[in-house]
Amino acid sequence: PHCHQFIADLREANAYDQGNIRTRLVPVGIMGEESLYEAAALINAQNPQKAFFNHIDGDEFALPVDKKVNTQKVQKNMAIMQDWKLDVTPFIIYRNKAGSVKIVRGGPKNLTEFLHDLK
């Protein structure tokens, strides 16, 4: 739900439409069995952005829960997350205007300030 909210906030701020931001999602299934299969559906989607946006918008069929789908890629993502001790989502890494790499654990406290800080 935290990743969903962050992406929804970016969309509401028109950050994508204005070309202010590009996001790279690393799907993990840490919210339970259903999220594991939704993450696998996202990885395997022909148009992941559309599938994720539709999912956020309430389309319950955008990321189908199919227990037959291969979850190996999602499990690799979760292993990376655990190895790096990333225990919260979203985990945001970005380069600011000054060229420094910044990390935000969880969603930004102030989206306007976050967007203003982007390169």
N, C-alpha and C positions, 0 to 999 in steps of 0.2 A: 504493500500500500504506500510506502514512503517513496519508492521509485515512481510509482504511478502519479503520485501527487507532484513530485518534482517535474516530471515531463508535462503534466497537465498545466502546471504553473508556467513553464517555458512557453507552451503553446498559447496560453491566455495572454502572455506578455508579447506575443507575436515574434518571439526571438528567432524562430525558424524562418518565418516569412521574411523578416528583415535581413536574414543572412548573418545574424549576430552570433550564431552558435551552431556547432555540429556536435552531435553526441554519438558515442560508441557505447552501446550496451554490451555488457558481459552477462548473459543470462545465467542466473543461479536459481536453484529451487530450494531455498532455505525456509520457505514459509509452509512447508509440509509437502505431502505426496502430490497433491494436485498441482502445486506450483512447480514441482519437478517436471511434470509432463507438459505444463504450459510453457516452461522455459525451453523444453525440447521442441515443442511446436514452433516457437519463435525462431529458434536456430534453423529449423528446417523449412521455414516459410519462404515462398517465392519472393514475396515483398515484405520483409520483416517490419519495416517502418509502418506500412499500412496495417499490417496485422496487429502490431502493438498499439497504434493509435486507435484502431477499431476496438480492441480489447479495453483500453482505458475508457473509451466512450460507451462501454456497456454491452458490446456485442459478445454474447456468451459463446459464440461459435468461432470467434476470430482466432483463439488459441485453444483448440480442442484438447481435452484430456483423453489421451489414447494410451492406455497402459502397454500397448504393443510397440510404441515408438522407442527408438534407441535413445537412451539418455546418457550415453557415454560422454558426449561433448559437454553436457551440463555438469556431469560429475567431475570432469577435468577442471571446469571453471570453478566449481566449489572447492576442489583441492587447492587450486591457486589461491583462492580467497582465504582458506584456512592456513596455508603455508605462510602467507603474508600477514596473517593475524588481522585480517579485515573482518571485523565482527559486526558491522553495521551496513545497512544499505539505505540510500545510495552512498557510494564511496566515490567522490568526485575528484578527479585530478585534472588540473587545467593550467595553462600558461597565461599569466596576467599581462597587462599592457607593458610592464617593465621587463618582461621576459622571464620572470621568476615562475617556477613551478609551485603551484599551491595545491593543497589537499583539503577537502572538506569532508568530514565524516558526518554522514546524514545530509539532509537537505540544507541549503544555505539559510541562515537566519533571516537575511534580507535579500530577496531576489533582485531588487533594483540595484543594490550595491554590488551583488555578485555579477550581474550583467555588465555593469559599468567597469568592473575590474578586469573583464576579459580583454584579451589582446585584439 
